Amino acid sequence: MDNNKIEVTGISKPLLRLIDERVRHFGGDRAAYIRDLIERDIFGTSHGHKHTFAEFGTKRTFDSQQWEADMELLAQGAEQIPVLPPESFTRESIYGNHD
């Protein structure tokens, strides 16, 4: 494989921590985890794990503890996000004069 590089910018620190937590959980390194995500998104399977059609039809069980942990990681630093005034969300403020 060629040593191709893709630079991804704009990843928030909480999301990066969440990615690193998943890397620790599944093993490997950050680059391998992200390559696996890309392959699964594009091909529907990871390079190292070929799945049958039946496996894709089977949903994973919802892990409420993992979901809570993920939400806590994503919410870190949210108190620093400014609160916008209500007029920021009116139709006119979003679309202006465009009908």
HELIX and SHEET records of a PDB file:
HELIX    1   1 LYS A   13  PHE A   26  1                                  14    
HELIX    2   2 ARG A   30  PHE A   43  1                                  14    
HELIX    3   3 PHE A   53  GLY A   57  1                                   5    
HELIX    4   4 SER A   64  ALA A   75  1                                  12    
HELIX    5   5 ALA A   78  GLN A   80  5                                   3    
HELIX    6   6 PRO A   86  PHE A   89  5                                   4    
HELIX    7   7 ARG A   91  TYR A   95  1                                   5    
END                                                                             
